[in-house]
Amino acid sequence: MNFLVTGREDVTDSVGLLISILVRYPEVATINFDPGRQVLKFTFIASRVLNRREIAAVKEKLLDSIEVFSMLEGKQTRVSLIDHQICDHLTMIEVQRDVETLVQEEIALIVQLLRQLLNDNLVAEANDSLFEEDLLIQEEIIEHMLDSMRAAAEDKHLFAFREDGRVLVFNK
């Protein structure tokens, strides 16, 4: 019985993490959790097709920043991959990070870097309804749920995205 309750809490924390990330960071288009690899996959969208030089610069700056951040935190990342895909007139940028070493501040760093690198080309949903206090609370929730996921043996493939101002989470 205790195991079942813990299992339910783990799923709730995982779903809650994805929801909190999408609510806090309107620049994140989708987020996936791969339980087998214990990896979160963040997808960002550029509103145009980026050329090879721009994509290479984005990848290099993101990977360098993640490496420096991890070094400052005294951690060795297991997974930090950046990939991209061209889709119609858009560029999808996927950032993969292992849950064991990922912290909320790093997510904030990744989002801020993409804002700077892509400027007005970074697609983001309007997030005017959240006050500064709400944003700070979301950041605390994200950190707490990341800690919870590190301690849990989650086995659900989760996928979350925004649609019409709502966050939808699916178990793949």
VEXDRENLUM-999401 format. One record per residue (C-alpha): z, x negated, y negated. Coordinates in steps of 0.001 Angstrom, whole numbers, padded with zeros to 6 digits, always signed. Last residue first. Example, Ala and Ser with C-alpha at 12.3 -4.5 7.8 and 13.67 -1.06 7.14 Angstrom:
<rs>
+007140-013670+001060
+007800-012300+004500
</rs>
This chain:
<rs>
-024037-003161-008370
-020811-001578-009678
-021869-000191-013040
-020310-000324-016491
-021632+001629-019473
-020488+000958-023042
-021353+003697-025506
-022971+003453-028951
-026290+004874-027751
-026457+002540-024763
-024475-000656-024339
-024360-002803-021224
-022188-003638-018228
-022939-004960-014733
-020287-005510-012068
-020572-007085-008624
-017239-006178-007004
-015378-008739-004907
-012434-009679-007107
-009939-012115-005609
-007454-011987-008450
-005633-014774-010319
-008636-015879-012367
-009450-012220-013062
-005970-011640-014531
-006268-014638-016846
-009674-013376-018009
-008055-009955-018509
-005338-011378-020758
-007838-013394-022825
-010124-010372-023278
-007194-008125-024221
-006052-010620-026856
-009579-010765-028307
-009776-006952-028325
-006476-006823-030240
-007845-009276-032802
-010982-007155-033248
-008910-003999-033644
-006778-005652-036336
-009949-006736-038214
-011163-003128-038226
-013744-001757-035818
-016049+001081-036928
-018668-001179-038491
-019939-002587-035191
-023699-002173-035584
-025381-003322-032374
-026624-006883-032376
-030037-008466-031833
-030092-012115-032886
-033261-012656-034944
-031409-012401-038250
-029875-015852-037724
-030921-017275-034334
-029072-020588-034428
-026148-019466-036584
-025553-016182-034748
-026072-017990-031433
-023398-020490-032403
-020982-017714-033404
-021475-015914-030080
-020931-019099-028070
-017823-020017-030100
-016318-016532-029708
-016869-016735-025931
-015213-020154-026022
-012214-018724-027874
-011832-016049-025184
-011398-018608-022423
-013695-019678-019578
-012339-022308-017164
-011809-020292-013978
-014263-017508-014923
-017277-019777-014528
-019857-019495-017286
-023477-018347-017340
-025305-017883-020652
-028502-015851-020514
-030935-015803-023436
-033478-012980-023479
-036428-013566-025796
-038229-010522-027137
-041818-009489-027843
-042504-008282-024298
-039852-010018-022161
-039549-013787-022376
-036742-015129-020205
-034058-017680-020903
-031469-019738-019078
-028275-021490-020089
-025895-022759-017425
-022246-023705-017587
-020647-023535-014153
-017764-025644-012842
-016364-026562-016226
-013896-029465-016373
-010898-028645-018519
-008833-030582-021056
-009288-027904-023743
-010910-030488-026028
-013216-031505-023164
-014068-027874-022504
-014978-027346-026160
-017097-030508-026158
-018981-029393-023034
-019445-025827-024300
-020745-027184-027610
-023185-029557-025910
-024436-026754-023631
-024922-024357-026554
-026593-026953-028777
-028961-028109-026035
-029908-024597-024905
-030572-023380-028459
-032588-026510-029312
-034682-026219-026131
-035376-022555-026881
-036442-023392-030438
-038730-026209-029268
-040265-024046-026557
-041096-021204-028975
-038848-018167-029395
-040432-014763-028819
-038933-012304-031260
-035873-010059-031632
-033637-012576-029861
-031501-010935-027189
-028218-012161-025718
-027221-011885-022059
-023802-013016-020834
-023374-013925-017168
-019787-014204-015939
-019294-016338-012840
-016838-016187-009929
-019651-017424-007623
-019221-014647-005079
-017777-012282-007689
-020878-012301-009931
-019829-010462-013102
-022628-009351-015385
-022688-008844-019151
-025329-007187-021271
-026485-007242-024903
-023739-009504-026282
-024234-009527-030069
-021866-006545-030446
-018987-008895-029535
-015639-007103-029505
-016827-003896-027820
-019054-005701-025314
-016305-008202-024463
-013709-005445-024174
-015904-003390-021818
-016573-006372-019557
-012895-007260-019430
-011844-003665-018786
-014183-003448-015800
-012648-006598-014368
-009120-005485-015201
-009705-002074-013605
-011164-003681-010493
-008166-005989-010242
-005746-003095-010830
-007340-001167-007985
-006995-004124-005648
-003358-004580-006636
-002650-000927-005809
-004403-001325-002466
-002427-004486-001629
+000897-002773-002437
+000000+000000+000000
</rs>
